[in-house]
């Protein structure tokens, strides 16, 4: 009898999910039984996904945000009606949220949405193998590139890039969708292997990666990082700095995350070897005392160099933390403690480099360790932080104590596995997310990114649908369902 009742309950739950969304209450009321709450979460995700696919998507791709009337679109800049964004929180990030919903519920609508996003990325895969910041479905668009399937602009820029997790996030979505289709979607399977091969060919002999490439990189001698002997303020500038070894904007962590997923998905030893090789590069790229941390941008002799005009040769706070976090991942993944060797001296440098307000500067002057900044209007190099440009993170907060504790744990042989969240712990967030979803399936925000639940004739040009909000909310609902399934 118990078994029959359990089967009946399962059938009722499935039937509840399949009820027309017009008749399903998307707001979570107090006292809703757990299985009904799961149904409400699934229904909410389905209606939100349907709205995004039907109204916000461009051929399966997404930008950062659109106005509520769908007339204006933005990525990192203004987007044309035919453009989508690759850089998170654009298309790959939205696609991964769809996959989280699919993995939690098994509903094929979410897999279909993720597959559409993967196909959008396939359209804009460059001949060089990976992606740039955006894809333009109009071959006459000024940002269209030489897409490998002949759909783009043959005269466009053929630079695949690792800046800001662009190509990495695209590869991770394609790998995840490939796996979800059990590697039977030939289009996606071929494209992701082509992209991964391109990534491997972009790795230098020393293990580092450039910011971008249009062909396999050349080989250069492998050396240890050092300070330049020339006047770094005026010499050693390279117009094509993107062709050299870089760690800018979290490249270390995103590249290792991508290679690790590739190895775990396909079992190809080349991806593991590339991870190990990159880990060896991070050890090489650590600068000597008195600044045993990392630079944002290097030349092939592993000396810090200029990148953009507001990115001077320097030792950096933000990227050094990313490198330490990455070394922790590599040590755990490989079981090799050598990746922890650079971390104690680097953390000591971080601690003695804190600003009076407890933050880290992005840039520290070579050898002197004085924090470097730029003036807002003239972009003059200065030691004064009172007039900074607002478009760039010249300072960042850092929980160095937590980072130091993680290193100590790893040195002691402890793993990083934490406790899994519980349904009861996630329920409040899920209820809030459902309460903010309107009847059309939209999570609406104002110009400050705050949720707007009562649209009372407000100017739709001042209200937005944001991909980052959609990703966060869909992920929260999926996480609740996953937790609710566990005993």
Residue pairs with C-beta under 8 A, 6 or more apart in sequence:
9 35
13 35
13 38
13 39
16 24
16 36
16 39
17 39
17 42
17 43
17 46
17 105
17 107
19 43
21 43
21 46
21 47
21 50
24 39
24 40
24 43
25 40
26 40
26 43
26 44
26 47
26 434
26 437
26 439
27 40
27 434
27 435
27 437
28 37
28 40
28 430
28 431
28 434
28 435
32 40
34 423
34 484
37 427
37 430
37 480
37 484
38 480
38 481
38 484
40 434
41 430
41 434
41 477
41 478
41 480
41 481
42 105
42 107
42 477
42 481
44 433
44 434
44 437
44 477
45 101
45 105
45 107
45 110
45 474
45 477
45 478
46 107
46 109
47 437
47 441
48 437
48 441
48 442
48 443
48 470
48 473
48 474
49 98
49 101
49 109
49 110
49 113
49 441
49 474
50 109
50 441
51 440
51 441
51 442
52 62
52 94
52 113
52 441
52 465
52 470
53 60
53 113
53 116
55 70
56 62
56 66
56 70
56 465
57 116
58 81
58 82
58 83
58 84
58 120
58 137
59 84
59 116
59 119
59 120
59 123
59 137
60 91
60 113
60 115
60 116
60 117
60 118
60 119
60 120
61 84
61 85
61 90
61 91
61 117
61 120
61 121
61 135
62 84
62 85
62 90
62 91
62 94
62 117
62 467
63 73
63 74
63 75
63 79
63 83
63 84
63 85
63 90
63 467
64 74
64 75
64 76
64 85
64 89
64 90
64 466
64 467
64 468
65 73
65 74
65 464
65 465
65 466
65 467
65 468
66 72
66 73
66 74
66 464
66 465
67 73
67 460
67 461
67 462
67 463
67 464
67 465
68 442
68 444
68 455
68 460
68 461
68 463
68 464
68 465
69 460
69 461
71 461
72 78
72 461
73 79
73 80
73 81
73 83
75 83
75 84
75 85
75 87
75 90
75 133
75 134
76 85
76 87
76 133
79 85
79 134
80 136
80 138
80 141
82 136
82 137
82 138
82 141
83 134
83 135
83 136
83 137
83 141
83 143
84 90
84 91
84 120
84 124
84 134
84 135
84 137
85 91
85 133
85 134
85 135
86 92
86 121
86 124
86 131
86 132
86 133
86 134
86 135
86 166
86 167
86 169
86 170
87 133
87 134
87 164
87 165
87 166
87 169
88 164
88 165
88 169
89 466
89 467
89 468
89 471
90 134
90 467
91 117
91 120
91 121
91 135
91 170
91 173
92 117
92 121
92 169
92 170
92 172
92 173
93 169
93 467
93 468
93 471
94 117
94 467
94 470
94 471
95 113
95 114
95 117
95 118
95 121
95 173
95 177
96 114
96 169
96 172
96 173
96 176
96 471
97 470
97 471
97 474
97 475
97 478
98 110
98 111
98 113
98 114
98 117
98 474
99 110
99 111
99 114
99 173
99 176
99 177
99 180
100 474
100 475
100 478
100 479
101 107
101 110
101 474
101 477
101 478
102 108
102 110
102 111
102 114
102 180
103 478
103 482
104 477
104 478
104 479
104 481
104 482
104 485
105 478
105 481
111 177
111 180
111 181
114 173
114 176
114 177
114 180
115 177
115 181
115 185
115 188
117 173
117 177
118 173
118 174
118 177
118 188
119 187
119 188
120 135
121 131
121 135
121 170
121 173
121 174
121 191
122 149
122 174
122 187
122 188
122 191
123 135
123 137
123 147
123 149
123 151
124 131
124 134
124 135
124 136
124 145
124 147
124 152
125 131
125 147
125 148
125 149
125 191
125 194
125 195
126 132
126 145
126 146
126 147
126 148
126 158
126 159
126 160
127 146
127 147
127 148
127 158
128 158
128 159
128 160
128 198
128 213
128 214
128 215
129 148
129 160
129 194
129 195
129 197
129 198
129 199
129 201
129 202
130 160
130 161
130 162
130 166
130 167
130 170
130 171
130 195
130 198
130 199
131 160
131 161
131 166
131 167
131 170
132 145
132 157
132 159
132 160
132 161
132 166
132 212
133 161
133 163
133 164
133 166
134 143
135 147
136 142
136 143
136 144
136 145
136 152
136 153
137 151
138 144
139 151
139 152
139 153
140 153
141 153
143 156
144 152
144 153
144 156
145 152
145 153
145 156
145 157
145 158
146 152
146 153
146 154
146 155
146 156
146 158
148 194
158 214
159 212
159 213
159 214
159 242
160 167
160 198
160 202
160 212
160 213
160 214
161 167
161 211
161 212
161 242
162 168
162 202
162 209
162 210
162 211
162 212
162 246
162 251
162 254
162 255
163 211
163 212
163 242
163 248
163 249
163 251
164 249
164 250
165 249
165 250
165 254
167 195
167 199
168 254
168 255
168 257
168 258
169 254
170 195
171 192
171 195
171 196
171 199
171 258
171 262
172 257
172 258
172 261
174 188
174 191
174 192
174 195
175 192
175 261
175 262
175 265
175 266
176 261
177 185
177 188
178 185
178 188
178 189
178 192
178 265
179 265
181 188
183 189
193 266
196 262
196 271
198 213
199 209
199 258
199 259
199 274
200 270
200 271
200 274
201 216
201 217
202 209
202 210
202 213
202 216
202 217
203 209
203 217
203 274
203 277
203 278
204 210
204 217
204 219
204 220
204 245
204 281
204 300
205 219
205 220
205 221
205 222
206 220
206 222
206 223
206 245
206 280
206 281
206 284
206 302
207 277
207 278
207 279
207 280
207 281
207 282
207 284
208 245
208 246
208 278
208 281
208 285
208 298
209 245
209 246
209 251
209 255
209 278
210 217
210 242
210 243
210 244
210 245
210 246
211 241
211 242
211 243
211 244
211 246
211 248
211 251
212 242
212 243
213 243
220 300
221 300
222 284
223 284
223 301
223 302
224 284
224 302
225 284
225 285
225 286
225 287
225 288
225 294
225 295
225 298
225 302
225 303
226 287
226 288
226 301
226 302
226 303
227 287
227 288
227 303
227 304
227 366
227 367
228 235
228 236
228 303
228 304
228 305
228 313
228 366
230 236
232 304
232 305
232 306
232 312
232 313
232 366
233 312
233 381
236 299
236 303
236 305
236 306
236 313
237 305
237 306
238 244
238 299
238 305
238 306
241 297
241 305
241 306
241 307
241 308
242 307
244 297
244 298
244 299
244 300
244 305
245 281
245 285
245 297
245 298
245 299
245 300
245 302
246 296
246 297
246 298
246 307
247 285
247 294
247 295
247 296
247 297
247 298
247 316
247 319
247 322
247 323
248 296
248 297
248 307
248 311
248 319
249 319
250 319
250 322
251 319
251 322
252 278
252 282
252 319
252 322
252 323
252 326
253 322
253 325
253 326
253 329
255 278
256 275
256 278
256 279
256 326
256 329
256 330
257 329
259 271
259 272
259 274
259 275
259 278
260 271
260 275
260 329
260 333
262 268
262 271
263 269
263 271
263 272
263 275
275 330
275 333
275 334
276 330
276 334
279 326
279 327
279 330
279 334
279 339
282 294
282 323
282 326
282 327
282 330
282 339
282 342
283 338
283 339
283 341
283 342
284 302
285 294
285 295
285 298
285 302
285 323
286 292
286 293
286 294
286 342
286 346
287 293
287 294
287 295
287 304
287 315
289 345
290 349
290 367
290 369
291 315
291 349
291 364
291 366
291 367
291 369
292 342
292 345
292 346
292 348
292 349
293 315
293 316
293 317
293 320
293 323
293 346
293 349
293 350
294 315
294 316
294 319
294 320
294 323
294 346
295 304
295 313
295 314
295 315
295 316
295 319
296 304
296 307
296 311
296 314
296 316
296 319
296 363
297 304
297 305
297 306
297 307
297 311
297 313
298 304
298 305
299 305
303 313
304 313
304 314
304 315
304 366
305 313
306 312
306 313
309 379
310 374
310 379
310 389
310 392
311 363
312 363
312 372
312 381
313 366
314 363
314 364
314 365
314 366
314 372
315 349
315 363
315 364
315 366
315 369
316 362
316 363
316 364
317 350
317 353
317 360
317 361
317 362
317 363
317 364
317 396
317 398
318 360
318 362
318 393
318 396
320 346
320 349
320 350
321 350
321 360
321 398
321 403
323 346
324 342
324 343
324 346
324 347
324 403
324 407
325 403
327 339
327 340
327 342
327 343
328 339
328 340
328 343
328 406
328 407
328 410
328 416
330 336
330 339
331 337
331 338
331 339
331 340
331 410
332 410
332 415
332 416
337 411
340 407
340 410
340 411
343 407
344 407
347 400
347 403
347 404
347 407
350 360
350 398
350 400
350 403
351 400
353 360
353 361
353 364
353 369
353 371
354 360
354 398
354 400
355 361
355 371
355 385
355 395
358 397
359 395
359 396
359 397
359 398
360 395
360 396
360 397
360 398
361 371
361 372
361 373
361 385
361 394
361 395
362 392
362 393
362 394
362 395
362 396
363 371
363 372
363 373
363 394
364 370
364 371
364 372
365 371
365 372
370 383
371 383
371 385
372 381
372 382
372 383
373 381
373 382
373 383
373 384
373 385
373 388
373 394
374 380
374 381
374 382
374 388
374 389
374 394
375 382
375 384
375 387
375 388
375 389
376 387
376 388
376 389
376 390
379 389
385 394
385 395
388 394
388 395
406 416
409 416
410 416
420 483
420 486
421 479
421 483
422 483
422 486
423 480
423 483
423 484
423 486
425 483
426 476
426 479
426 480
426 483
427 480
429 476
429 480
430 476
430 477
430 480
433 443
433 473
433 476
433 477
434 477
435 453
436 443
436 451
436 453
436 473
437 443
437 473
438 444
438 453
438 455
442 465
443 451
443 465
443 466
443 469
443 470
443 473
444 451
444 452
444 453
444 455
444 463
444 464
444 465
445 451
445 452
445 463
445 464
445 465
445 466
445 469
446 452
446 462
446 463
446 464
447 462
447 464
449 466
449 469
451 469
452 458
452 463
455 463
